[in-house]
Amino acid sequence: MNFFDIIIGVLSILIGYVLGGILPAFIFGKVKGIDIREEGTKNAGTSNAFKVLGLSYAIPTALYDTLKGLLAMLIAYSLGADFIFIQVSGLAAIVGHVFPFYLDFKGGQGNATATGILLYYLVNYLTVSFNIFYVIIFLLILVTIFTYISKSGSLLPAVLFPLLGYSVFLIYPTSGYNLFFVIILIHIGSIGMYKVITEKKLVITDEEFLANWWRVAIRPVSLLFLIFYFIDVQLGLAVIGIVSLCFIALDIFRFVHKKTNVLLTEKTKAIYRKNEKNKFSSMTIFLMSTFIILLFFEIEIAIAALIFLVFGDMFGKVFGLAYGRHKIFEKTLEGTLAFIGSVILFGFILYTTIDIPLIVLLSGGIAAPLIELLPIGVNDNFSVPIISGAVMEATKLFIL
């Protein structure tokens, strides 16, 4: 790349920033004598333009905000800019929208601009291969599930965009668009999470969960046990077995020593739940079931069963407690749907990363939320992975 190419590239980025910094919502607001950044959601973007100024102002705002990133990329292309500079000029338009220099760097969120660029990338992917279309159709199933659960679209990017980003690297591993596509996904997803937090769209009031939330959050860390297993099967089983025995020994000790039991279950509530005073803790049972499925099941099936439990339980608890409206047995419809959503989400990743027949994966994916829902009187941490794993083993034997 010579000096002239660099100059063209830098100029393209500056043009992108300037185009991004033109905010129709702010300009229309000024025409009506108001600063839209001080009204409504205090955001100089399309949605706030509709709230504060009305539809007639929101339409041109939406059109320009959506297209200005693409306009910046088109100008960069016309100037003969390098491929990377073309993409960066589009990102610069988002930066200009969010941080316009003439407004003390206080603009909008850049969501519409990012969405316009996102759609452009998707069209480019489709011209190479139609496979991304099937992924989008697949994602629409998850969109339906989580929109029904939360009654809000703010959570969708955080839940679905990681899978979309993963898919483009899977389907188009050599595409130059991938990195920039992921950056756009991160930007839109971050805005979604910001709205979830600031607008309190996901609120859990359950005191027991709030006291022990870390026990749910730490579950994915348990997958690190698999590292030892892949290094050496005997080593992996030994590590998981020893950790399990330590938890079993601690539980037995507190059963025998009542003062310790009271201390851990009542006075120090962040360690054990109160209802675990006279029974093995869910952490102990989880470790025991992990050891059992790795000992008796094929590694692919053990991984699938473990992931269905870990993320299904996490999604089910969080969404069930935050949005649960309809009771089914001891669970909620919303929590069960979230469990199913996580099975679909991570089932897709499992199918594309490990050697496991689709029918086998589907059988375990159906069994896991069903076992979690039914009040069979056995701790989910034990029943879900073992039964779903057994169903997958049986299905595999049947189809061979």
N, C-alpha and C positions, 0 to 999 in steps of 0.2 A: 504494500500500500504506500503510494507516494504522498508527498506533501499536499498536492492538490486534492487528492481523495480525502485526506483528513479534514481539509478546509470545508469541502462539500458536506462531509459527515457532520461536522460541528455546526455548520449553518443549518442543516436539516433538523438537528436536535433543537436548536434555538427557535426555528420556525414552529416546530411541534409544541414547544413550551408556550410560545406566544399565542398560538391558536387555542391551546388548552386554557390559557388564562382569560380568554374571552368568555364571560359568563352571562348568557342571555337572561337567566333568572335575576341576576343582580341588576343588569341594565334595565329590564322591564320594571323591576321594583323601583328603581330610581325615577323612571318616567312617571310612576304613580306616587312618587314622593315618599317611598319607604325603603328601608334597608332590609332586604329579605333575610339577611343573616341574623337579624334581631327578631324575626317573626317566626311563628310556627315551630318547625324543628330546628330553626336557625341554620339551615343548610341551603346554600345557593345552588340547588340542583332541581331536577325535574319534579320530583314528588312534592317538594316544598313549594315550588312554583304553582303546582296545581292546588295545593291547600290554601295558599295565601293569595295568589293572583287569579286563579281560575283556569279553565280548560283552554281558552283562547291563547293564553300565554304559555301554558304548559306544553302544547303541541310543538310550536317552533323551538322551545327550549329543549324538548326531548330529541327532536330531529338533529339539531346542531350538536348537542352534547354527545349523542350517540355516534355521529359521523365525523367529529373533528379529529379523532385519533386516526381514522382511516384517511382523512384529508391530508393530515400531516405525513402519513406514510406514502400517499400518492405523490405529493410534492417532492418528497425525498427521492422517490423512484424516478420522477421526471428530471430531477437534477443529476441523476446518475450516481446516487449514493450507493455505498456498499450495502449488502444484504443486512448485516448487523446494524448498521446505522439507520436503515429503513425501519427496522423493528424498534430500535431505541427511540426514534422520533415519535413513534406511536406512544411509547411509555412516557415520553416527555410531555405529551399532551395531557396525560393523566396527572402528572406532576404539576403542570401549569394550572389545571383545573383545581387541584387541591391546595396549591400554594401560589396564588397569583401575587406577583411582587407589588402591584399597585394597590392591593387591598390588605397590606400588612401580612401577606402570606396566609390569609384566612379565606378560603373559598368553599367549594363543595367537597363531596366525597369521591367523585370520579367514577362512580358506579356505572353510569350510562356509557361513558367513554370506554371504560374497560369492557363492558358488555359488547359494544360495537366491534372492538378488536377481537374479542373472544369468538364472535360469530364469524368474523373473517377467517380466523384460523381454522374453525370447524369446516367451513366451506373448502378451504385449501386441503384439509385432510380428506374430505369426501372426494375430491378430484383425483386423489392418489388411490384410495381404496374406500369402498363403501362400508367397511367393517365398523367404522366408528358410529355409523348410523344405528347398527344393532346394539351397540353399547348405550347409545342415547335412549333407545326404546327400553332397554333393560333398566336404565336409570329412572325412567318415567314411572316404573313400578314402585321404586323406592320413594320417588317424589310423592306419589299418591299416598303411600303408607305414612310417611312422616308429616305430610301436610295435614292429614286427618288427625294424627296424634296431637300435633302442636297448634293446629289452627293458625299457623304462621309460616311464612317462607324464609324467615331470617336464619333459621337453623339449617336449611337445606344445603347451602354451600359448604358449611363445615362438615356435614355428614357425607355429601356426595362428591365434592370436588376432588378429594384425595383419590377416589376411584377413577374419576375421569382423567386426572393427571397420570395415574398409573397406566391407564389404558392406552394413551397416546404413545408412551414409551414402549408399550408391549406391541402395538400394531404398527407404529411408524418409528422404529428404533433409531433410524439414521436421519430423521427429519430435523432440519435446522430450526423449525418453529417450536420445538418441544420446550426448550428452556423458557422462551418468552411466553408460551402458552401457560406454563406452570406459574410464572410470575403474575400473570393476569388472574389466574385462579386464586392465588394466595391473596392478592389485593381484594378481590370480591369477597372471598371467604372471611377475610379479616374484618371487612365492613359488616358482614352478617353477624359475626361474633360480637362486634362492638355494639350492634343494635340489641342483640340478645342480652348483653350485660347492662347497658345503660337504660334500656326500656323494660328490663326485668321480665323478659319473655320466658325465662326458665327459672322458676323459683321453687325450691324445696323447703318445706317447713317441718318435715318429720325430724324430731329431735334425736331419735336413735340413729338415723342415717347421718345427720350432721355431726354427731359425736364420733361416728365410726366411718366417715366417708373415705378415709385413707385406705381402709381395707378393700374397698371396691376399686379405688384408683390404682392400687398396687398390684392388682391381679395380673395385668399384662406382663409385669416384671417376672412373673413365674415362668413365662415362656423362655426365659434365659436358661432355665434348667436344661432345655433341649440342646444348648451348646455343649454341655458336658456329655450328653447322650450321643451327639454326632461325633465328638472327639473319640469316644470309646463307649460302647453300649454298657459295659460293666461299670465303668466309671460313672456314667450318668445315673444308672440305677442306684449305685452306692450313695451318691450325693443326695439324690431325692429321698432315698430310704433313710439315711442318717438324719436329714432335716425333719422328716416325718416322725421318726422315733423321738427326736427332741421335743417336738410339739406334743406327742402322745404322753411322754414322760411328764411334761409340765402340767398337762391336763390331769393326769392321775395324781400328781403331787397336790394340786389344789383341791381335788376331790377329798383327799385324805386330810390335808391341813386346812381346816375351815377358815382360819384367819386369813390365810393367803387367798383363798377363794373369794372371801368377802372383799378383800383389798382389790383384787383384780377385776371383779365383776360389778361391784357397787361403788367403791370409793374412787377407783381409777377407771372410769367408764370408757376411756378411749382405747383400752386394751381389749377387753372382752365385753360382749353384750350381757346385759343383766339376765336374759333368758338362757344364757349358756352356763349358768351357775352350776347346774347339776348334769351337764352333758358335754360331750366333746365339742370344741369350738368349730365353727365353719372353716376356719383356716386349717385346722388339723384334718378335718374330713376332706377338704380340697387337696391337701398334700397326699393323703392316703389314696384318693381316687386317681391322682396323677401317677403315682407309683404303680398302681394296679393296671391302668390302661397301657402304660409304657412296657410293663412286664408281659402282658398277655396279648396285646393287639399288635398288628403290623404298624410300623412307625407312621405311615401315611394316615392310617385310620386314627391312630392315637393323637396325632397332631390336629386332625380335623375335629375330633371329639373335644379336645382340650380348648381349641379356639372357639368352637360353638358355645362352650360353657363360659369361658372367660369374658368374651365380648357380648354374648347373649345376656348373661347375668348383669353386666355393666349397663347395657342399653335398657334392659328391662327395668332395673331398679331406678335409674335416673329418670327415664321418661314416664315410668309408671307413677313415681312419687310426684313428679312435676305436673303431669297432665292427666293422671288417672281419673276417669269420670264414671266408668262402668265396671262394676265389680263382677268378676267371674271366679267362683270358688274363693281361694285366698289371694288371688291376683287381680289385676285389672286388665280390661281389654286393651287399653293403650300400652301398658307395659308388655303384654304378650305380643302385640303387633310390633313393638320396638325390638323385641327379641327376634321375631321372624325377620324383620328388616336387617338386623345385624347378621343373621344367618345367610340371607341373600347376598349382602354386601361382602362378607368375608368368604362366603362360599365361592363367589366369583374369583376372588384372589387365589383361593386354594386350588380351584380347578385349573387355573392358568400357571400355577407354580409347582404343584406336586403331582406325581403320577398316580392318579386315582380316577376310576371310571365315574362318569357323570351320574349314572344311576345309583352308584354306591354313595356318592356325596349327597345326592338328593334324599336318599333314604335316611341318612343321619341328620340331614337338615330338617326333615319333617319330624323326626322323632324327638329331637332336642327340645323345641318349644312346646311340643305336646306333653312330654314328660314333666317339663318345668311347670306347666299349667295345671296338670291333674294333681289333686290332693292325695297322693299315694302314701303319705306318712313317712317318707324317706327324704333326708336332706338333699336339696337340689345339687349340691356340690358333689354328692356321691352318685345319685341316680342319673343325672343328665349325661355326664361323660361316659359312664359305664354302659347304660342302656343304649345310647345313640351309637357308641362304639360297637356294641354287640350287634345292633341292627345292621350297621355297615359291614361287619364281618360276615353276617349271615347272608346279606345281599350279595356280597362278593362271591361267596361259596355257591350261591344259587345260580349266578350268571356264568360261572366257569363251566 
